[in-house]
């Protein structure tokens, strides 16, 4: 081989090794982000459970003479906001739909928490029912995703959805005037 052929071969080999290394690093980063997203979903599932209990407690203590009441805090979604756009192309359609559904429940819950129009007992009760429905559906959606890895959509579980709707109705009927 001539010096030129050796130089070209070395250059080409170095380029291929560099590109392969970058590709492996990128795939590893995507894998880590997927794990982080699933970890955040586990945390959200736990948050939903805690929020449901807090909402039940607040509802049981609510009276006509309340001046104000504390609502549960918002649920954090930092990992989703940072990682989801990069990870989404590497997820199946059902995984994407499941994850978006979970985070929609989080968003709706957070939006309801942020509202400040709970000046009357009726408004407070409606708000608590809305928050409760989001946390109950969100909890079961997250549980379903973690159990099935996103292979099946929660929306296809009509028996579970009916059970949740009954639970929400019982919750609302137990203390609504």
CORURMO-V562690 format. One record per residue. PHI is phi in degrees with one decimal (999 if undefined). BURIAL is # if it has 24 or more other ideal C-beta (glycine too) atoms within 12 Angstrom, else .. Layout:
# CORURMO-V562690
phi: [PHI & PHI]
burial: [BURIAL & BURIAL]
This chain:
# CORURMO-V562690
phi: [999 & -84.5 & -59.3 & -65.1 & -64.0 & -64.7 & -63.6 & -64.9 & -63.2 & -63.7 & -62.7 & -64.2 & -61.4 & -62.0 & -62.6 & -62.2 & -64.2 & -62.8 & -66.5 & -63.8 & -62.6 & -62.0 & -64.5 & -64.0 & -60.9 & -64.1 & -62.6 & -65.6 & -63.4 & -61.7 & -60.7 & -64.1 & -67.3 & -61.9 & -63.4 & -64.1 & -63.9 & -65.1 & -64.1 & -65.6 & -64.5 & -61.7 & -65.0 & -64.4 & -58.4 & -64.0 & -59.6 & -59.2 & -62.9 & -64.6 & -65.1 & -61.2 & -65.2 & -65.8 & -63.8 & -60.9 & -63.9 & -61.5 & -62.3 & -70.6 & -96.5 & -73.6 & -131.8 & -62.1 & -97.4 & -67.6 & -93.0 & -169.1 & -144.9 & -88.7 & -108.8 & -60.7 & -74.6 & -70.5 & -102.1 & -78.0 & -135.6 & -60.1 & -65.9 & -58.8 & -62.3 & -84.1 & -99.0 & -55.9 & -58.3 & -78.5 & -84.2 & -50.2 & -63.8 & -100.9 & -105.2 & -73.6 & -59.7 & -67.3 & -62.9 & -62.3 & -61.8 & -64.3 & -64.8 & -62.4 & -62.4 & -59.8 & -72.5 & -66.8 & -63.2 & -61.7 & -62.3 & -64.9 & -62.6 & -61.1 & -63.1 & -67.9 & -62.2 & -73.2 & -64.5 & -121.2 & -100.8 & -109.0 & -87.7 & -112.2 & -61.5 & -64.1 & -65.2 & -64.2 & -64.5 & -60.1 & -63.1 & -63.4 & -65.2 & -62.9 & -62.4 & -62.5 & -63.3 & -66.7 & -70.9 & -68.4 & -64.5 & -62.7 & -60.9 & -68.3 & -65.9 & -64.4 & -60.3 & -62.1 & -62.6 & -68.3 & -73.3 & -103.9 & 64.6 & 84.3 & -68.3 & -117.5 & -84.8 & -65.5 & -61.5 & -85.2 & -90.6 & -63.7 & -64.0 & -66.4 & -64.6 & -62.5 & -62.9 & -65.6 & -60.1 & -63.5 & -62.5 & -65.0 & -63.5 & -63.4 & -59.2 & -66.5 & -71.8 & -69.9 & -144.7 & -69.7 & -83.7]
burial: [. & . & . & . & . & . & . & . & . & . & . & . & . & . & . & . & . & . & . & . & . & . & . & . & . & . & . & . & . & . & . & . & # & # & . & . & # & # & . & # & # & . & # & # & # & . & # & # & . & . & # & # & . & # & # & # & . & # & # & . & . & # & . & . & . & . & . & . & # & . & # & # & . & . & # & . & # & . & # & # & . & . & # & # & . & . & # & . & . & . & # & . & . & . & # & # & # & # & # & # & # & # & # & # & # & # & . & # & # & # & . & # & # & . & . & . & . & # & . & . & . & . & . & # & # & . & # & # & # & # & # & # & # & # & # & # & # & # & # & # & # & # & # & # & # & # & . & . & . & # & . & . & # & # & . & . & . & . & . & . & . & . & . & # & . & . & # & # & . & . & # & # & . & . & # & . & .]
